Amino acid sequence: MKKLIPIFGAFAIICVIISTLTAQSKTDTQNVDNTTQATVSQEQKTYMVKSQNGRIVVMCGDELYYRTTTAVSTLPKKDQKILLYGIKAQTLEEVELILRDYCS
């Protein structure tokens, strides 16, 4: 019986160490997954304010996000050319500022 106590103790310590290492490995994997998801989310949130069919529109990736009623032809030629190539915006706040400049 006295021989079983040290063996059981050693077994318990080994189990605790393995559990700790496994839990740490899972946490590291989750952190990498979260970082990857954040990067993908940031990439998908790039907006482009540009002209399309004679109106100012906001694109999110390849999809139409918002269409204004402002006709591009009412703007100065310089602004029309800028909108032809598009203006990148990283946040909706930036989009709002750009639209205020062109649509007011």
Phi and psi in radians as a Rosetta constraint file:
Dihedral C 1 N 2 CA 2 C 2 CIRCULARHARMONIC -1.136 0.35
Dihedral N 2 CA 2 C 2 N 3 CIRCULARHARMONIC -0.474 0.35
Dihedral C 2 N 3 CA 3 C 3 CIRCULARHARMONIC -1.309 0.35
Dihedral N 3 CA 3 C 3 N 4 CIRCULARHARMONIC -0.488 0.35
Dihedral C 3 N 4 CA 4 C 4 CIRCULARHARMONIC -1.284 0.35
Dihedral N 4 CA 4 C 4 N 5 CIRCULARHARMONIC -0.543 0.35
Dihedral C 4 N 5 CA 5 C 5 CIRCULARHARMONIC -1.095 0.35
Dihedral N 5 CA 5 C 5 N 6 CIRCULARHARMONIC -0.868 0.35
Dihedral C 5 N 6 CA 6 C 6 CIRCULARHARMONIC -1.134 0.35
Dihedral N 6 CA 6 C 6 N 7 CIRCULARHARMONIC -0.631 0.35
Dihedral C 6 N 7 CA 7 C 7 CIRCULARHARMONIC -1.146 0.35
Dihedral N 7 CA 7 C 7 N 8 CIRCULARHARMONIC -0.781 0.35
Dihedral C 7 N 8 CA 8 C 8 CIRCULARHARMONIC -1.125 0.35
Dihedral N 8 CA 8 C 8 N 9 CIRCULARHARMONIC -0.701 0.35
Dihedral C 8 N 9 CA 9 C 9 CIRCULARHARMONIC -1.081 0.35
Dihedral N 9 CA 9 C 9 N 10 CIRCULARHARMONIC -0.800 0.35
Dihedral C 9 N 10 CA 10 C 10 CIRCULARHARMONIC -1.102 0.35
Dihedral N 10 CA 10 C 10 N 11 CIRCULARHARMONIC -0.707 0.35
Dihedral C 10 N 11 CA 11 C 11 CIRCULARHARMONIC -1.102 0.35
Dihedral N 11 CA 11 C 11 N 12 CIRCULARHARMONIC -0.739 0.35
Dihedral C 11 N 12 CA 12 C 12 CIRCULARHARMONIC -1.116 0.35
Dihedral N 12 CA 12 C 12 N 13 CIRCULARHARMONIC -0.735 0.35
Dihedral C 12 N 13 CA 13 C 13 CIRCULARHARMONIC -1.118 0.35
Dihedral N 13 CA 13 C 13 N 14 CIRCULARHARMONIC -0.747 0.35
Dihedral C 13 N 14 CA 14 C 14 CIRCULARHARMONIC -1.085 0.35
Dihedral N 14 CA 14 C 14 N 15 CIRCULARHARMONIC -0.725 0.35
Dihedral C 14 N 15 CA 15 C 15 CIRCULARHARMONIC -1.095 0.35
Dihedral N 15 CA 15 C 15 N 16 CIRCULARHARMONIC -0.717 0.35
Dihedral C 15 N 16 CA 16 C 16 CIRCULARHARMONIC -1.129 0.35
Dihedral N 16 CA 16 C 16 N 17 CIRCULARHARMONIC -0.748 0.35
Dihedral C 16 N 17 CA 17 C 17 CIRCULARHARMONIC -1.106 0.35
Dihedral N 17 CA 17 C 17 N 18 CIRCULARHARMONIC -0.782 0.35
Dihedral C 17 N 18 CA 18 C 18 CIRCULARHARMONIC -1.110 0.35
Dihedral N 18 CA 18 C 18 N 19 CIRCULARHARMONIC -0.730 0.35
Dihedral C 18 N 19 CA 19 C 19 CIRCULARHARMONIC -1.085 0.35
Dihedral N 19 CA 19 C 19 N 20 CIRCULARHARMONIC -0.733 0.35
Dihedral C 19 N 20 CA 20 C 20 CIRCULARHARMONIC -1.123 0.35
Dihedral N 20 CA 20 C 20 N 21 CIRCULARHARMONIC -0.790 0.35
Dihedral C 20 N 21 CA 21 C 21 CIRCULARHARMONIC -1.127 0.35
Dihedral N 21 CA 21 C 21 N 22 CIRCULARHARMONIC -0.688 0.35
Dihedral C 21 N 22 CA 22 C 22 CIRCULARHARMONIC -1.144 0.35
Dihedral N 22 CA 22 C 22 N 23 CIRCULARHARMONIC -0.758 0.35
Dihedral C 22 N 23 CA 23 C 23 CIRCULARHARMONIC -1.110 0.35
Dihedral N 23 CA 23 C 23 N 24 CIRCULARHARMONIC -0.722 0.35
Dihedral C 23 N 24 CA 24 C 24 CIRCULARHARMONIC -1.120 0.35
Dihedral N 24 CA 24 C 24 N 25 CIRCULARHARMONIC -0.697 0.35
Dihedral C 24 N 25 CA 25 C 25 CIRCULARHARMONIC -1.114 0.35
Dihedral N 25 CA 25 C 25 N 26 CIRCULARHARMONIC -0.716 0.35
Dihedral C 25 N 26 CA 26 C 26 CIRCULARHARMONIC -1.137 0.35
Dihedral N 26 CA 26 C 26 N 27 CIRCULARHARMONIC -0.705 0.35
Dihedral C 26 N 27 CA 27 C 27 CIRCULARHARMONIC -1.098 0.35
Dihedral N 27 CA 27 C 27 N 28 CIRCULARHARMONIC -0.761 0.35
Dihedral C 27 N 28 CA 28 C 28 CIRCULARHARMONIC -1.075 0.35
Dihedral N 28 CA 28 C 28 N 29 CIRCULARHARMONIC -0.736 0.35
Dihedral C 28 N 29 CA 29 C 29 CIRCULARHARMONIC -1.120 0.35
Dihedral N 29 CA 29 C 29 N 30 CIRCULARHARMONIC -0.731 0.35
Dihedral C 29 N 30 CA 30 C 30 CIRCULARHARMONIC -1.131 0.35
Dihedral N 30 CA 30 C 30 N 31 CIRCULARHARMONIC -0.688 0.35
Dihedral C 30 N 31 CA 31 C 31 CIRCULARHARMONIC -1.083 0.35
Dihedral N 31 CA 31 C 31 N 32 CIRCULARHARMONIC -0.718 0.35
Dihedral C 31 N 32 CA 32 C 32 CIRCULARHARMONIC -1.133 0.35
Dihedral N 32 CA 32 C 32 N 33 CIRCULARHARMONIC -0.748 0.35
Dihedral C 32 N 33 CA 33 C 33 CIRCULARHARMONIC -1.087 0.35
Dihedral N 33 CA 33 C 33 N 34 CIRCULARHARMONIC -0.744 0.35
Dihedral C 33 N 34 CA 34 C 34 CIRCULARHARMONIC -1.116 0.35
Dihedral N 34 CA 34 C 34 N 35 CIRCULARHARMONIC -0.707 0.35
Dihedral C 34 N 35 CA 35 C 35 CIRCULARHARMONIC -1.115 0.35
Dihedral N 35 CA 35 C 35 N 36 CIRCULARHARMONIC -0.735 0.35
Dihedral C 35 N 36 CA 36 C 36 CIRCULARHARMONIC -1.103 0.35
Dihedral N 36 CA 36 C 36 N 37 CIRCULARHARMONIC -0.760 0.35
Dihedral C 36 N 37 CA 37 C 37 CIRCULARHARMONIC -1.115 0.35
Dihedral N 37 CA 37 C 37 N 38 CIRCULARHARMONIC -0.708 0.35
Dihedral C 37 N 38 CA 38 C 38 CIRCULARHARMONIC -1.121 0.35
Dihedral N 38 CA 38 C 38 N 39 CIRCULARHARMONIC -0.697 0.35
Dihedral C 38 N 39 CA 39 C 39 CIRCULARHARMONIC -1.135 0.35
Dihedral N 39 CA 39 C 39 N 40 CIRCULARHARMONIC -0.770 0.35
Dihedral C 39 N 40 CA 40 C 40 CIRCULARHARMONIC -1.100 0.35
Dihedral N 40 CA 40 C 40 N 41 CIRCULARHARMONIC -0.740 0.35
Dihedral C 40 N 41 CA 41 C 41 CIRCULARHARMONIC -1.078 0.35
Dihedral N 41 CA 41 C 41 N 42 CIRCULARHARMONIC -0.743 0.35
Dihedral C 41 N 42 CA 42 C 42 CIRCULARHARMONIC -1.145 0.35
Dihedral N 42 CA 42 C 42 N 43 CIRCULARHARMONIC -0.680 0.35
Dihedral C 42 N 43 CA 43 C 43 CIRCULARHARMONIC -1.135 0.35
Dihedral N 43 CA 43 C 43 N 44 CIRCULARHARMONIC -0.664 0.35
Dihedral C 43 N 44 CA 44 C 44 CIRCULARHARMONIC -1.290 0.35
Dihedral N 44 CA 44 C 44 N 45 CIRCULARHARMONIC -0.294 0.35
Dihedral C 44 N 45 CA 45 C 45 CIRCULARHARMONIC -1.666 0.35
Dihedral N 45 CA 45 C 45 N 46 CIRCULARHARMONIC 0.438 0.35
Dihedral C 45 N 46 CA 46 C 46 CIRCULARHARMONIC -1.525 0.35
Dihedral N 46 CA 46 C 46 N 47 CIRCULARHARMONIC 2.183 0.35
Dihedral C 46 N 47 CA 47 C 47 CIRCULARHARMONIC -1.843 0.35
Dihedral N 47 CA 47 C 47 N 48 CIRCULARHARMONIC 2.711 0.35
Dihedral C 47 N 48 CA 48 C 48 CIRCULARHARMONIC -2.348 0.35
Dihedral N 48 CA 48 C 48 N 49 CIRCULARHARMONIC 2.106 0.35
Dihedral C 48 N 49 CA 49 C 49 CIRCULARHARMONIC -1.679 0.35
Dihedral N 49 CA 49 C 49 N 50 CIRCULARHARMONIC 2.149 0.35
Dihedral C 49 N 50 CA 50 C 50 CIRCULARHARMONIC -2.713 0.35
Dihedral N 50 CA 50 C 50 N 51 CIRCULARHARMONIC 3.087 0.35
Dihedral C 50 N 51 CA 51 C 51 CIRCULARHARMONIC -1.667 0.35
Dihedral N 51 CA 51 C 51 N 52 CIRCULARHARMONIC 2.494 0.35
Dihedral C 51 N 52 CA 52 C 52 CIRCULARHARMONIC -2.671 0.35
Dihedral N 52 CA 52 C 52 N 53 CIRCULARHARMONIC 2.163 0.35
Dihedral C 52 N 53 CA 53 C 53 CIRCULARHARMONIC 0.938 0.35
Dihedral N 53 CA 53 C 53 N 54 CIRCULARHARMONIC 0.645 0.35
Dihedral C 53 N 54 CA 54 C 54 CIRCULARHARMONIC 1.423 0.35
Dihedral N 54 CA 54 C 54 N 55 CIRCULARHARMONIC 0.056 0.35
Dihedral C 54 N 55 CA 55 C 55 CIRCULARHARMONIC -2.151 0.35
Dihedral N 55 CA 55 C 55 N 56 CIRCULARHARMONIC 2.789 0.35
Dihedral C 55 N 56 CA 56 C 56 CIRCULARHARMONIC -1.486 0.35
Dihedral N 56 CA 56 C 56 N 57 CIRCULARHARMONIC 2.251 0.35
Dihedral C 56 N 57 CA 57 C 57 CIRCULARHARMONIC -2.250 0.35
Dihedral N 57 CA 57 C 57 N 58 CIRCULARHARMONIC 2.814 0.35
Dihedral C 57 N 58 CA 58 C 58 CIRCULARHARMONIC -2.041 0.35
Dihedral N 58 CA 58 C 58 N 59 CIRCULARHARMONIC 2.176 0.35
Dihedral C 58 N 59 CA 59 C 59 CIRCULARHARMONIC -1.877 0.35
Dihedral N 59 CA 59 C 59 N 60 CIRCULARHARMONIC 2.503 0.35
Dihedral C 59 N 60 CA 60 C 60 CIRCULARHARMONIC -2.095 0.35
Dihedral N 60 CA 60 C 60 N 61 CIRCULARHARMONIC 1.783 0.35
Dihedral C 60 N 61 CA 61 C 61 CIRCULARHARMONIC 1.225 0.35
Dihedral N 61 CA 61 C 61 N 62 CIRCULARHARMONIC -2.209 0.35
Dihedral C 61 N 62 CA 62 C 62 CIRCULARHARMONIC -1.715 0.35
Dihedral N 62 CA 62 C 62 N 63 CIRCULARHARMONIC 0.030 0.35
Dihedral C 62 N 63 CA 63 C 63 CIRCULARHARMONIC -1.799 0.35
Dihedral N 63 CA 63 C 63 N 64 CIRCULARHARMONIC 2.513 0.35
Dihedral C 63 N 64 CA 64 C 64 CIRCULARHARMONIC -1.223 0.35
Dihedral N 64 CA 64 C 64 N 65 CIRCULARHARMONIC 2.172 0.35
Dihedral C 64 N 65 CA 65 C 65 CIRCULARHARMONIC -1.732 0.35
Dihedral N 65 CA 65 C 65 N 66 CIRCULARHARMONIC -0.701 0.35
Dihedral C 65 N 66 CA 66 C 66 CIRCULARHARMONIC -2.763 0.35
Dihedral N 66 CA 66 C 66 N 67 CIRCULARHARMONIC 2.437 0.35
Dihedral C 66 N 67 CA 67 C 67 CIRCULARHARMONIC -2.090 0.35
Dihedral N 67 CA 67 C 67 N 68 CIRCULARHARMONIC 2.224 0.35
Dihedral C 67 N 68 CA 68 C 68 CIRCULARHARMONIC -1.577 0.35
Dihedral N 68 CA 68 C 68 N 69 CIRCULARHARMONIC 2.996 0.35
Dihedral C 68 N 69 CA 69 C 69 CIRCULARHARMONIC -1.700 0.35
Dihedral N 69 CA 69 C 69 N 70 CIRCULARHARMONIC 0.033 0.35
Dihedral C 69 N 70 CA 70 C 70 CIRCULARHARMONIC -1.333 0.35
Dihedral N 70 CA 70 C 70 N 71 CIRCULARHARMONIC 2.162 0.35
Dihedral C 70 N 71 CA 71 C 71 CIRCULARHARMONIC -1.395 0.35
Dihedral N 71 CA 71 C 71 N 72 CIRCULARHARMONIC 2.287 0.35
Dihedral C 71 N 72 CA 72 C 72 CIRCULARHARMONIC -1.117 0.35
Dihedral N 72 CA 72 C 72 N 73 CIRCULARHARMONIC -0.532 0.35
Dihedral C 72 N 73 CA 73 C 73 CIRCULARHARMONIC -1.132 0.35
Dihedral N 73 CA 73 C 73 N 74 CIRCULARHARMONIC -0.306 0.35
Dihedral C 73 N 74 CA 74 C 74 CIRCULARHARMONIC -1.437 0.35
Dihedral N 74 CA 74 C 74 N 75 CIRCULARHARMONIC -0.120 0.35
Dihedral C 74 N 75 CA 75 C 75 CIRCULARHARMONIC -1.632 0.35
Dihedral N 75 CA 75 C 75 N 76 CIRCULARHARMONIC 2.775 0.35
Dihedral C 75 N 76 CA 76 C 76 CIRCULARHARMONIC -1.049 0.35
Dihedral N 76 CA 76 C 76 N 77 CIRCULARHARMONIC 2.679 0.35
Dihedral C 76 N 77 CA 77 C 77 CIRCULARHARMONIC -0.973 0.35
Dihedral N 77 CA 77 C 77 N 78 CIRCULARHARMONIC -0.675 0.35
Dihedral C 77 N 78 CA 78 C 78 CIRCULARHARMONIC -1.061 0.35
Dihedral N 78 CA 78 C 78 N 79 CIRCULARHARMONIC -0.773 0.35
Dihedral C 78 N 79 CA 79 C 79 CIRCULARHARMONIC -1.189 0.35
Dihedral N 79 CA 79 C 79 N 80 CIRCULARHARMONIC -0.635 0.35
Dihedral C 79 N 80 CA 80 C 80 CIRCULARHARMONIC -1.059 0.35
Dihedral N 80 CA 80 C 80 N 81 CIRCULARHARMONIC -0.719 0.35
Dihedral C 80 N 81 CA 81 C 81 CIRCULARHARMONIC -1.174 0.35
Dihedral N 81 CA 81 C 81 N 82 CIRCULARHARMONIC -0.724 0.35
Dihedral C 81 N 82 CA 82 C 82 CIRCULARHARMONIC -1.047 0.35
Dihedral N 82 CA 82 C 82 N 83 CIRCULARHARMONIC -0.787 0.35
Dihedral C 82 N 83 CA 83 C 83 CIRCULARHARMONIC -1.231 0.35
Dihedral N 83 CA 83 C 83 N 84 CIRCULARHARMONIC -0.429 0.35
Dihedral C 83 N 84 CA 84 C 84 CIRCULARHARMONIC -1.079 0.35
Dihedral N 84 CA 84 C 84 N 85 CIRCULARHARMONIC -0.715 0.35
Dihedral C 84 N 85 CA 85 C 85 CIRCULARHARMONIC -1.482 0.35
Dihedral N 85 CA 85 C 85 N 86 CIRCULARHARMONIC -0.463 0.35
Dihedral C 85 N 86 CA 86 C 86 CIRCULARHARMONIC 1.702 0.35
Dihedral N 86 CA 86 C 86 N 87 CIRCULARHARMONIC 2.693 0.35
Dihedral C 86 N 87 CA 87 C 87 CIRCULARHARMONIC -2.102 0.35
Dihedral N 87 CA 87 C 87 N 88 CIRCULARHARMONIC 2.112 0.35
Dihedral C 87 N 88 CA 88 C 88 CIRCULARHARMONIC -1.359 0.35
Dihedral N 88 CA 88 C 88 N 89 CIRCULARHARMONIC 2.501 0.35
Dihedral C 88 N 89 CA 89 C 89 CIRCULARHARMONIC -2.440 0.35
Dihedral N 89 CA 89 C 89 N 90 CIRCULARHARMONIC 2.407 0.35
Dihedral C 89 N 90 CA 90 C 90 CIRCULARHARMONIC -1.587 0.35
Dihedral N 90 CA 90 C 90 N 91 CIRCULARHARMONIC -0.430 0.35
Dihedral C 90 N 91 CA 91 C 91 CIRCULARHARMONIC -2.294 0.35
Dihedral N 91 CA 91 C 91 N 92 CIRCULARHARMONIC 2.859 0.35
Dihedral C 91 N 92 CA 92 C 92 CIRCULARHARMONIC -1.177 0.35
Dihedral N 92 CA 92 C 92 N 93 CIRCULARHARMONIC -0.490 0.35
Dihedral C 92 N 93 CA 93 C 93 CIRCULARHARMONIC -1.108 0.35
Dihedral N 93 CA 93 C 93 N 94 CIRCULARHARMONIC -0.723 0.35
Dihedral C 93 N 94 CA 94 C 94 CIRCULARHARMONIC -1.118 0.35
Dihedral N 94 CA 94 C 94 N 95 CIRCULARHARMONIC -0.703 0.35
Dihedral C 94 N 95 CA 95 C 95 CIRCULARHARMONIC -1.060 0.35
Dihedral N 95 CA 95 C 95 N 96 CIRCULARHARMONIC -0.790 0.35
Dihedral C 95 N 96 CA 96 C 96 CIRCULARHARMONIC -1.040 0.35
Dihedral N 96 CA 96 C 96 N 97 CIRCULARHARMONIC -0.755 0.35
Dihedral C 96 N 97 CA 97 C 97 CIRCULARHARMONIC -1.098 0.35
Dihedral N 97 CA 97 C 97 N 98 CIRCULARHARMONIC -0.751 0.35
Dihedral C 97 N 98 CA 98 C 98 CIRCULARHARMONIC -1.115 0.35
Dihedral N 98 CA 98 C 98 N 99 CIRCULARHARMONIC -0.779 0.35
Dihedral C 98 N 99 CA 99 C 99 CIRCULARHARMONIC -1.140 0.35
Dihedral N 99 CA 99 C 99 N 100 CIRCULARHARMONIC -0.613 0.35
Dihedral C 99 N 100 CA 100 C 100 CIRCULARHARMONIC -1.063 0.35
Dihedral N 100 CA 100 C 100 N 101 CIRCULARHARMONIC -0.698 0.35
Dihedral C 100 N 101 CA 101 C 101 CIRCULARHARMONIC -1.134 0.35
Dihedral N 101 CA 101 C 101 N 102 CIRCULARHARMONIC -0.721 0.35
Dihedral C 101 N 102 CA 102 C 102 CIRCULARHARMONIC -1.633 0.35
Dihedral N 102 CA 102 C 102 N 103 CIRCULARHARMONIC -0.451 0.35
Dihedral C 102 N 103 CA 103 C 103 CIRCULARHARMONIC -1.813 0.35
Dihedral N 103 CA 103 C 103 N 104 CIRCULARHARMONIC 0.040 0.35
